């Protein structure tokens, strides 16, 4: 499982952009770690399987750039 001890089951739904380019606080870190790109911070809803095997509905936040992909995905809060 990923480092945050969860795995997405199915797909992400209701994806929305939270911030673009210089509105992202961690932009310099993202560019240093993963490279230059059109970085966006997004949020969406997904079913996640936790380390103990339980499946829950959660709001997810992550960063994404074209050609680089999703990075630093985390569970923001549980919705169930």
C-alpha positions as a Markdown table, in Angstrom:
| # | Residue | x | y | z |
|---|---|---|---|---|
| 1 | Unk | 0.0 | 0.0 | 0.0 |
| 2 | Unk | 1.1 | 3.6 | -0.4 |
| 3 | Unk | 3.0 | 5.3 | 2.4 |
| 4 | Unk | -0.3 | 6.8 | 3.9 |
| 5 | Unk | -1.6 | 3.3 | 4.4 |
| 6 | Unk | -4.6 | 3.4 | 2.1 |
| 7 | Unk | -5.5 | 2.2 | -1.4 |
| 8 | Unk | -8.1 | 3.8 | -3.7 |
| 9 | Unk | -10.9 | 1.3 | -4.6 |
| 10 | Unk | -12.5 | 2.3 | -7.9 |
| 11 | Unk | -12.1 | 5.8 | -9.3 |
| 12 | Unk | -12.1 | 9.4 | -8.1 |
| 13 | Unk | -15.4 | 11.3 | -8.4 |
| 14 | Unk | -16.5 | 14.9 | -8.3 |
| 15 | Unk | -13.0 | 16.2 | -9.0 |
| 16 | Unk | -12.5 | 19.9 | -8.5 |
| 17 | Unk | -9.5 | 22.2 | -8.9 |
| 18 | Unk | -8.6 | 24.0 | -5.6 |
| 19 | Unk | -5.5 | 26.0 | -6.7 |
| 20 | Unk | -3.5 | 26.6 | -9.9 |
| 21 | Unk | 0.1 | 27.7 | -10.5 |
| 22 | Unk | 1.2 | 30.4 | -8.0 |
| 23 | Unk | -1.8 | 29.9 | -5.8 |
| 24 | Unk | -0.3 | 26.7 | -4.6 |
| 25 | Unk | 1.7 | 27.2 | -1.4 |
| 26 | Unk | 4.0 | 24.2 | -2.1 |
| 27 | Unk | 4.8 | 25.1 | -5.7 |
| 28 | Unk | 8.6 | 25.5 | -5.3 |
| 29 | Unk | 8.8 | 22.2 | -3.4 |
| 30 | Unk | 6.8 | 20.4 | -6.1 |
| 31 | Unk | 9.0 | 21.8 | -8.9 |
| 32 | Unk | 12.1 | 20.9 | -7.0 |
| 33 | Unk | 11.0 | 17.3 | -6.2 |
| 34 | Unk | 9.1 | 16.4 | -9.3 |
| 35 | Unk | 10.0 | 18.9 | -12.0 |
| 36 | Unk | 8.5 | 21.9 | -13.8 |
| 37 | Unk | 4.9 | 21.5 | -14.9 |
| 38 | Unk | 1.4 | 23.0 | -14.9 |
| 39 | Unk | 0.8 | 22.1 | -11.3 |
| 40 | Unk | -2.7 | 22.1 | -9.9 |
| 41 | Unk | -4.1 | 21.1 | -6.5 |
| 42 | Unk | -7.2 | 19.0 | -6.7 |
| 43 | Unk | -9.8 | 17.4 | -4.5 |
| 44 | Unk | -12.2 | 14.6 | -5.1 |
| 45 | Unk | -14.2 | 11.8 | -3.5 |
| 46 | Unk | -13.1 | 8.1 | -3.5 |
| 47 | Unk | -13.7 | 4.9 | -1.7 |
| 48 | Unk | -10.5 | 3.9 | 0.1 |
| 49 | Unk | -9.3 | 0.7 | 1.6 |
| 50 | Unk | -7.5 | 1.3 | 4.9 |
| 51 | Unk | -4.6 | -0.7 | 6.2 |
| 52 | Unk | -7.0 | -2.7 | 8.5 |
| 53 | Unk | -9.1 | -3.7 | 5.4 |
| 54 | Unk | -12.0 | -1.4 | 6.1 |
| 55 | Unk | -13.5 | 0.5 | 3.1 |
| 56 | Unk | -14.6 | 4.1 | 3.7 |
| 57 | Unk | -15.7 | 7.1 | 1.6 |
| 58 | Unk | -13.2 | 9.9 | 1.8 |
| 59 | Unk | -12.4 | 13.4 | 0.5 |
| 60 | Unk | -9.0 | 13.2 | -1.2 |
| 61 | Unk | -6.5 | 16.0 | -1.9 |
| 62 | Unk | -3.5 | 15.8 | -4.2 |
| 63 | Unk | -1.3 | 17.7 | -6.6 |
| 64 | Unk | -1.2 | 16.9 | -10.4 |
| 65 | Unk | 0.8 | 18.1 | -13.4 |
| 66 | Unk | 0.5 | 17.1 | -17.0 |
| 67 | Unk | 3.2 | 14.5 | -17.9 |
| 68 | Unk | 4.1 | 14.0 | -14.2 |
| 69 | Unk | 0.8 | 12.6 | -12.8 |
| 70 | Unk | -0.7 | 12.6 | -9.3 |
| 71 | Unk | 1.6 | 13.3 | -6.3 |
| 72 | Unk | 1.2 | 13.4 | -2.6 |
| 73 | Unk | -2.4 | 12.1 | -2.4 |
| 74 | Unk | -3.8 | 12.2 | 1.1 |
| 75 | Unk | -7.1 | 11.7 | 2.9 |
| 76 | Unk | -8.5 | 15.0 | 4.0 |
| 77 | Unk | -11.6 | 13.7 | 5.8 |
| 78 | Unk | -13.9 | 10.8 | 5.9 |
| 79 | Unk | -17.5 | 11.3 | 4.6 |
| 80 | Unk | -19.2 | 8.3 | 6.1 |
